[in-house]
Structure formats: C-alpha cells, structure tokens
Amino acid sequence: MYRRVIPGQNRLEIPFGVELRTDNRWVQYAAIMPWEQIDRLYSAGYEEQRGQVAKPSRLAFGALFIQWRLGITDRETVDQIRENPSMQFFCGYESYTTVQPFDPSLMVHFRKRITSEMMKEITEAAFVTEARKVIESEDDDSDGGTSGSGSDGGADDSSSNTNKGTMLIDATCHPADIKYPTDTGCSTTQGNSRSGS
C-alpha cells in the first residue's frame, strides 16, 4: 500500500538554530528534482488498500540517488542519510533525526521500484531542464537588451570566445613496453649460454 505525499518541503528543522546553506549540493539537487513525476512513477505498482505502508517516493529515490552519486554500499547509504542533515533534507525529512531511516535491505526493494533506467531518465530530465534555465539566463544577461543589434556571430565576434569554465586534463603517461626480470618471457640469461667445452 502506498500513501501519496505532496513533495513540497522547503526546509529542515535542525536543533541549535542551524540552517542548511542554499549552496549545499543536496539542497540544490532537491530544488531541481521532479518530485511529482518521481512519485507518480514510484506509486504506479502499489495496490490501494493492501499490505504495509511503503516508504515515501522521495526517500526511496533520494537514497538511490545518494548511493549512485557517492558510489557507496546500501549500509553506508543508510548511515550517511542518518548522519547528514542535508541528505535528510534531500530525502524529504522535515526535521533532523539520528534514527536510522530504514533497514539497508530495503534498498533492494527501492531498486525494484525505481530501476536504473528510470533513475537515468529522471536525472537527465532534471539536469537538462536546469541546464536550459542556466543557458537561458546567461543568454539574457549577455544580450543586455541588445538582442536585435544584428550580430551575426561571425569570426570577429569576440564575446563568443570567452572562457566559460575550467577544464581539467590528466596528462599522466607511462611506457607500456618495460620488462622486468620477473616477467614471463623475459630471460636475463639470453646471450650467456655456454658455448662448447
């Protein structure tokens, strides 16, 4: 049985007056995820009035997304959610708790409900939509009200060649043909063979 929850949570109550920062990555991820679409996909297979009440879709998807993003085990995912307030916010909690959110074995059931294909589709949709918003806002900022100025984007348009980020390149090289005396096929006694007596 599944009870739909309206995914409109805006903040997480944390003791001692601490508040989550808006530049926290989990807060930013929570803002761009299509929670209503996730809830529809997640609740599709549940019967109305039978069985134990399932965990909310935001918690299930949130746990899977955290595991995928950090590359950690089921048990470590549960521990991370229990210890981290920003991850609890991402998973839909309204107040911080140190109680274990669910048994790690439930991750198996979450993966059955939200397959890897669904995860990929949802995250791509969320990030593509967000990327479009960023690009549109950058275009609006760069136009500065001169969108009809007749710029044809030719080679002498210097604004199109500006740096828009940082590129990290790993230039690690190593020779592949080094043979060590312990390698098979490498004989240190070639040429030292005894010639007749």
C-alpha positions, 0 to 999 in steps of 0.5 A: 500500500502506498500513501501519496505525499505532496513533495513540497518541503522547503526546509529542515528543522535542525536543533541549535538554530542551524540552517542548511546553506542554499549552496549545499549540493543536496539542497540544490539537487532537491530544488531541481528534482521532479518530485511529482513525476518521481512519485507518480512513477514510484506509486504506479505498482502499489495496490490501494488498500493492501499490505504495509505502508511503503516508504515515501517516493522521495526517500526511496529515490533520494537514497538511490540517488545518494548511493549512485552519486557517492558510489557507496554500499546500501549500509553506508547509504543508510548511515550517511542519510542518518548522519547528514542533515542535508541528505535528510533534507534531500530525502524529504525529512522535515526535521533532523533525526539520528534514527536510522531511516530504514533497514539497508535491505530495503534498498533492494526493494527501492531498486525494484521500484525505481530501476536504473533506467528510470533513475537515468531518465529522471536525472537527465530530465532534471539536469537538462531542464536546469541546464536550459534555465542556466543557458537561458539566463546567461543568454539574457544577461549577455544580450543586455537588451541588445538582442536585435543589434544584428550580430551575426556571430561571425569570426570577429565576434569576440564575446563568443570566445570567452572562457566559460569554465575550467577544464581539467586534463590528466596528462599522466603517461607511462611506457607500456613496453618495460620488462622486468626480470620477473616477467614471463618471457623475459630471460636475463640469461639470453646471450650467456649460454655456454658455448662448447667445452 
